[in-house]
Amino acid sequence: MTQVIYSNKLSFKHSVLSVLMLLVGATLVSPSVYAQKDPFATDSKPAELTPEEQEQAAQELLKGVEKLVLSQQKRIAAKVIRLYPKSESAKIARLLLEEYARFAVLTEDQERAQAEWLNQVRDHWFVERDPVHNSCFFMILEGTQVPATKIVNTTKTPLLYELKGPSMPWTGPYRLRAGESHEFHYTAQIRFFTDAGLVVKTLHHGQVLQMNDKDSLHIK
C-alpha cells in the first residue's frame, strides 16, 4: 500500500514538473511569436525603400486621385507624406497642403468681413431705404468677343491660385498643373503664394500671365 502511494506521488511530481517546463518554454517563446504577428507593429518597409522605389510606390497610391473630392485627395496626400517621405510626390504633396492651409486662413478672414459687409448693405437698403430692386441682363453678341485672359503654369509642379471677377468674391483655390493653362473672359484679380508671401495681380482682357518658379511657393 505504501509503495503504491509513493508511486502516485512520484508520478504527480513528474506531471507538475512537466507542466512547469511547458509554461516556462511558452513564456520564453511567446514574445517573439506575438511580436511577429502584432498587427499594430510599425511597418518598416517604407524606410527600407530607396527614394526611387518610394516614388514608384507613391505613384501607385496616387492612381485615380483626380477622381476623388478634395478632402479625400488631402487624405491621400497626407498618407503619401507619411509612408514615402523621400519621394518627389511627397514633396509636392507637402507643398500643396501648405498652400491649401494658407488659402483656408484667407477664406476664413474674408468670410467674416463679407458677412459684416452684407449686413451693412442689408441694413442700408431694407431698413434705411425702401427695398427697390432692379435687374440687369446682358448677352455677348457674336463678333464682339475680346481675347481671353489666360494663366499659364510654366513650372514643373502644380500651383494654386484664387480668382476674383467683377462683383464676385474670391473663389478657389484652383489647381493649375504643370504646363496647364486656364482661361476666362473678364477682367479679374488672381492671388497666389510665393516665398515672399501673398501676391495679388489684376489681369485685363487678353492678358497672359506666365507663372514661373518665382510665382510659386517652395519648401525650405
C-alpha positions as CSV (number, residue, x, y, z in Angstrom):
1,M,0.0,0.0,0.0
2,T,2.8,2.4,0.9
3,Q,4.6,1.6,-2.3
4,V,1.5,2.5,-4.4
5,I,1.1,5.8,-2.6
6,Y,4.8,6.6,-3.2
7,S,4.5,5.8,-6.9
8,N,1.4,8.0,-7.2
9,K,3.2,10.9,-5.5
10,L,6.2,10.5,-7.8
11,S,4.0,10.5,-10.9
12,F,2.2,13.6,-9.7
13,K,5.6,15.4,-9.2
14,H,6.7,14.4,-12.7
15,S,3.4,15.7,-14.1
16,V,3.7,19.0,-12.2
17,L,7.3,19.4,-13.4
18,S,6.4,18.7,-17.0
19,V,3.6,21.4,-16.8
20,L,6.0,23.9,-15.3
21,M,8.6,23.2,-18.1
22,L,6.0,23.7,-20.7
23,L,4.9,27.0,-19.2
24,V,8.4,28.3,-18.9
25,G,9.1,27.3,-22.6
26,A,5.9,29.0,-23.7
27,T,6.9,32.2,-21.8
28,L,10.3,32.3,-23.5
29,V,8.9,31.7,-27.0
30,S,5.6,33.6,-27.0
31,P,7.0,37.2,-27.0
32,S,8.8,36.7,-30.3
33,V,5.9,34.9,-31.8
34,Y,3.5,37.6,-30.8
35,A,5.8,40.4,-32.0
36,Q,5.9,38.9,-35.4
37,K,2.1,38.7,-35.6
38,D,1.3,42.0,-34.0
39,P,-1.0,43.9,-36.5
40,F,-0.2,47.2,-34.8
41,A,3.6,46.9,-35.2
42,T,5.2,49.8,-37.2
43,D,5.7,48.9,-40.8
44,S,9.4,49.3,-41.5
45,K,9.1,48.6,-45.3
46,P,8.9,52.2,-46.5
47,A,12.1,53.2,-44.6
48,E,14.0,50.4,-46.4
49,L,13.0,51.7,-49.9
50,T,15.2,53.9,-52.0
51,P,13.8,57.3,-53.0
52,E,13.2,55.9,-56.4
53,E,11.2,52.9,-55.0
54,Q,9.3,55.2,-52.7
55,E,8.3,57.4,-55.7
56,Q,7.1,54.3,-57.6
57,A,5.0,53.2,-54.5
58,A,3.7,56.8,-54.1
59,Q,2.6,56.9,-57.8
60,E,0.8,53.6,-57.3
61,L,-1.0,55.1,-54.3
62,L,-1.9,58.3,-56.2
63,K,-3.6,56.5,-59.2
64,G,-7.0,57.9,-59.8
65,V,-6.7,60.6,-57.1
66,E,-8.1,63.2,-59.5
67,K,-11.5,61.5,-59.4
68,L,-11.8,62.0,-55.7
69,V,-13.2,65.0,-53.9
70,L,-10.7,67.5,-52.3
71,S,-11.0,66.2,-48.8
72,Q,-10.2,62.7,-50.0
73,Q,-7.3,64.0,-52.1
74,K,-5.8,65.7,-49.0
75,R,-6.0,62.4,-47.0
76,I,-4.2,60.6,-49.8
77,A,-1.6,63.3,-49.9
78,A,-1.0,63.1,-46.1
79,K,-0.7,59.3,-46.5
80,V,2.0,59.7,-49.2
81,I,3.9,62.1,-47.0
82,R,3.7,59.7,-44.1
83,L,4.6,56.4,-45.9
84,Y,7.0,57.7,-48.6
85,P,8.6,60.9,-47.2
86,K,11.7,60.7,-49.5
87,S,9.6,60.6,-52.8
88,E,9.2,63.5,-55.1
89,S,5.4,63.1,-54.8
90,A,5.7,63.6,-51.0
91,K,7.5,66.9,-51.6
92,I,4.8,68.1,-54.0
93,A,2.1,66.9,-51.6
94,R,3.6,68.9,-48.7
95,L,3.7,72.0,-50.9
96,L,0.1,71.7,-52.0
97,L,-1.2,71.0,-48.5
98,E,0.7,74.1,-47.2
99,E,-0.9,76.3,-49.9
100,Y,-4.4,74.9,-49.2
101,A,-3.9,75.7,-45.5
102,R,-2.8,79.3,-46.3
103,F,-5.8,79.9,-48.5
104,A,-8.1,78.5,-45.9
105,V,-6.9,81.1,-43.4
106,L,-7.5,83.8,-46.0
107,T,-11.0,82.5,-46.7
108,E,-12.0,82.5,-43.0
109,D,-10.9,86.1,-42.6
110,Q,-12.7,87.2,-45.8
111,E,-15.9,85.3,-45.0
112,R,-16.2,87.2,-41.7
113,A,-15.5,90.5,-43.5
114,Q,-18.0,89.6,-46.2
115,A,-20.7,88.8,-43.7
116,E,-20.2,92.1,-41.9
117,W,-20.4,94.0,-45.2
118,L,-23.6,92.2,-46.3
119,N,-25.2,93.0,-43.0
120,Q,-24.4,96.7,-43.5
121,V,-25.8,96.6,-47.1
122,R,-28.9,94.8,-45.9
123,D,-29.5,97.3,-43.2
124,H,-29.0,100.2,-45.6
125,W,-31.4,99.0,-48.3
126,F,-34.0,97.2,-46.3
127,V,-34.1,99.4,-43.1
128,E,-32.9,102.9,-44.1
129,R,-34.4,102.9,-47.7
130,D,-37.3,101.3,-49.5
131,P,-36.5,97.8,-50.9
132,V,-36.5,98.6,-54.6
133,H,-34.7,96.1,-56.9
134,N,-33.5,96.5,-60.4
135,S,-32.3,93.5,-62.5
136,C,-30.0,93.9,-65.5
137,F,-29.5,91.3,-68.2
138,F,-26.9,91.2,-71.0
139,M,-25.6,89.0,-73.7
140,I,-22.4,88.8,-75.7
141,L,-23.1,89.4,-79.4
142,E,-21.3,87.3,-82.0
143,G,-18.1,89.0,-83.3
144,T,-17.7,91.2,-80.2
145,Q,-15.8,88.8,-78.0
146,V,-12.5,90.0,-76.7
147,P,-9.4,87.7,-76.4
148,A,-9.5,85.5,-73.3
149,T,-7.4,86.3,-70.2
150,K,-5.1,83.4,-69.6
151,I,-2.9,82.0,-66.8
152,V,-0.2,79.5,-67.8
153,N,1.9,77.3,-65.4
154,T,5.4,77.1,-66.8
155,T,6.8,75.4,-63.8
156,K,7.3,71.6,-63.2
157,T,5.0,71.5,-60.2
158,P,1.3,72.2,-59.7
159,L,0.3,75.7,-58.5
160,L,-2.7,77.0,-56.6
161,Y,-4.4,80.4,-57.1
162,E,-7.7,82.1,-56.3
163,L,-9.8,84.2,-58.6
164,K,-12.0,87.3,-58.2
165,G,-14.1,88.6,-61.0
166,P,-16.2,91.7,-61.3
167,S,-18.7,91.9,-58.3
168,M,-17.6,88.5,-57.2
169,P,-16.0,87.2,-54.0
170,W,-12.7,85.3,-54.1
171,T,-13.2,81.8,-55.4
172,G,-11.0,78.7,-55.4
173,P,-8.3,77.8,-54.8
174,Y,-7.9,76.3,-58.2
175,R,-5.1,73.9,-59.1
176,L,-3.1,74.6,-62.2
177,R,-1.0,71.6,-63.2
178,A,2.5,71.8,-64.8
179,G,2.1,73.1,-68.4
180,E,-1.6,73.7,-68.0
181,S,-3.5,76.9,-68.7
182,H,-6.8,78.4,-67.5
183,E,-8.8,80.9,-69.5
184,F,-11.6,83.3,-68.5
185,H,-13.4,86.1,-70.4
186,Y,-13.4,89.0,-68.0
187,T,-11.1,91.3,-66.1
188,A,-10.2,89.7,-62.8
189,Q,-7.8,89.6,-59.9
190,I,-5.8,86.5,-59.0
191,R,-3.8,85.8,-55.9
192,F,-1.2,83.1,-55.1
193,F,1.6,82.4,-52.6
194,T,5.3,82.8,-53.3
195,D,8.3,82.5,-51.0
196,A,7.9,86.3,-50.3
197,G,4.2,86.0,-49.3
198,L,0.8,86.6,-50.8
199,V,0.8,88.2,-54.3
200,V,-2.3,89.8,-55.9
201,K,-2.4,90.7,-59.6
202,T,-5.0,92.2,-61.9
203,L,-5.4,90.8,-65.3
204,H,-7.3,92.5,-68.1
205,H,-8.9,91.1,-71.3
206,G,-6.3,89.4,-73.5
207,Q,-3.5,89.5,-70.9
208,V,-1.5,86.3,-70.4
209,L,0.3,85.6,-67.0
210,Q,3.2,83.2,-67.4
211,M,3.6,81.8,-63.9
212,N,7.2,80.7,-63.3
213,D,9.3,79.5,-60.4
214,K,9.3,83.0,-58.8
215,D,5.5,82.8,-58.8
216,S,5.4,79.7,-56.7
217,L,5.9,78.5,-53.1
218,H,8.9,76.3,-52.2
219,I,9.6,74.1,-49.3
220,K,12.7,75.3,-47.4
